[in-house]
Amino acid sequence: TRFIPQDTSVGKVLSTQYTNSMLTLGLGVLVLVVVTYTVSALLFRRKLQRVQEDSHTDSLTGLKNEKALATYLPKRLGEMKQDASSPLAIILLDVDNFDQLNKKPGHATANRLLAKVGEILSNDKRITDEVFRSFRKGDEFLIVANQTPLEGAYQAAERKRRLIEAISFDV
């Protein structure tokens, strides 16, 4: 448009079209950048959430692990201090003589048993409860029973013990 004089009608039309094209191009690039950034941020958040979930989940049982417990329990205890009217119970379960099972039939059989116990505990929990697998010895499970008084925790622990005791497991 520099070669066509601006005072002619052709120059005005070309100048206007050129300005409109540059404005449209600039807006298009801006929209593309914003959309790309938004999609990338969403995908990154999803990936980060999956990685966090994986790092807080025991791969053998599918239950939450000690890392998840270390995050969950202090938060929950803080909430309990704020609202002392909702009782909290912690149930610790340990598989008796697990070392013998681990040594004689082997780790694969022991792992199958742990997975089965994890499945039973997961299926028996209330929506307000959280179940964790402890790695200190590997055969310990911890249930945080929210809104559960002592008597309710005792009943829940006994019910879980009976369910686990009733497992029919071929070795």
LINLINTA-V626480 format. One record per residue. N is the residue number from 1. RES is the residue in one letter. SS is DSSP state (A for helix, B for strand, O for the rest). D_CENTER is the distance of its C-alpha to the mean C-alpha in Angstrom with 1 decimal. Layout:
# LINLINTA-V626480
n->[N,N]
res->[RES,RES]
ss->[SS,SS]
d_center->[D_CENTER,D_CENTER]
This chain:
# LINLINTA-V626480
n->[1,2,3,4,5,6,7,8,9,10,11,12,13,14,15,16,17,18,19,20,21,22,23,24,25,26,27,28,29,30,31,32,33,34,35,36,37,38,39,40,41,42,43,44,45,46,47,48,49,50,51,52,53,54,55,56,57,58,59,60,61,62,63,64,65,66,67,68,69,70,71,72,73,74,75,76,77,78,79,80,81,82,83,84,85,86,87,88,89,90,91,92,93,94,95,96,97,98,99,100,101,102,103,104,105,106,107,108,109,110,111,112,113,114,115,116,117,118,119,120,121,122,123,124,125,126,127,128,129,130,131,132,133,134,135,136,137,138,139,140,141,142,143,144,145,146,147,148,149,150,151,152,153,154,155,156,157,158,159,160,161,162,163,164,165,166,167,168,169,170,171]
res->[T,R,F,I,P,Q,D,T,S,V,G,K,V,L,S,T,Q,Y,T,N,S,M,L,T,L,G,L,G,V,L,V,L,V,V,V,T,Y,T,V,S,A,L,L,F,R,R,K,L,Q,R,V,Q,E,D,S,H,T,D,S,L,T,G,L,K,N,E,K,A,L,A,T,Y,L,P,K,R,L,G,E,M,K,Q,D,A,S,S,P,L,A,I,I,L,L,D,V,D,N,F,D,Q,L,N,K,K,P,G,H,A,T,A,N,R,L,L,A,K,V,G,E,I,L,S,N,D,K,R,I,T,D,E,V,F,R,S,F,R,K,G,D,E,F,L,I,V,A,N,Q,T,P,L,E,G,A,Y,Q,A,A,E,R,K,R,R,L,I,E,A,I,S,F,D,V]
ss->[O,O,O,O,O,O,O,O,A,A,A,A,A,A,A,A,A,A,A,A,A,A,A,A,A,A,A,A,A,A,A,A,A,A,A,A,A,A,A,A,A,A,A,A,A,A,A,A,A,A,A,A,A,A,A,O,B,O,O,O,O,O,O,B,O,A,A,A,A,A,A,A,A,A,A,A,A,A,A,A,A,A,O,O,O,O,O,B,B,B,B,B,B,B,O,O,O,A,A,A,A,A,A,O,O,O,A,A,A,A,A,A,A,A,A,A,A,A,A,A,A,A,A,A,O,O,O,O,O,B,B,B,B,B,O,O,O,O,O,B,B,B,B,B,B,B,O,O,O,A,A,A,A,A,A,A,A,A,A,A,A,A,A,A,A,O,O,O,O,O,O]
d_center->[59.8,61.6,64.4,65.0,66.5,64.3,67.1,67.5,65.6,64.2,62.9,61.2,59.5,58.3,57.1,55.2,53.6,52.6,51.1,49.2,47.9,46.7,45.0,43.3,42.2,40.8,38.9,37.6,36.4,34.7,32.9,31.8,30.5,28.5,27.1,26.2,24.5,22.5,21.3,20.5,18.5,16.5,15.9,15.1,12.4,10.8,11.3,10.0,6.6,6.8,8.3,6.0,3.3,6.9,8.4,6.6,7.6,11.3,12.8,15.7,14.6,11.1,10.5,8.6,10.9,13.3,11.5,8.8,12.0,13.8,11.6,11.4,15.1,17.0,15.4,16.2,19.6,20.4,19.8,22.0,24.7,24.8,25.2,27.0,27.8,24.5,24.7,22.0,22.5,21.0,21.9,22.2,23.0,24.7,26.1,29.8,31.7,28.7,30.5,33.3,31.2,29.5,33.0,35.2,33.4,30.9,27.4,26.6,27.8,26.1,22.7,23.5,24.2,21.0,19.0,21.3,20.9,17.1,17.6,20.2,18.2,15.2,17.9,19.9,17.4,17.9,15.5,15.8,15.2,12.4,13.2,12.9,14.9,17.1,18.5,21.7,23.6,21.0,22.3,21.0,18.4,17.6,17.1,16.7,18.9,18.9,22.2,23.9,27.3,28.7,30.5,27.5,25.5,28.5,28.7,25.0,25.4,28.6,27.3,24.5,27.2,29.4,26.9,26.1,29.9,30.6,28.7,31.2,30.3,32.7,33.2]
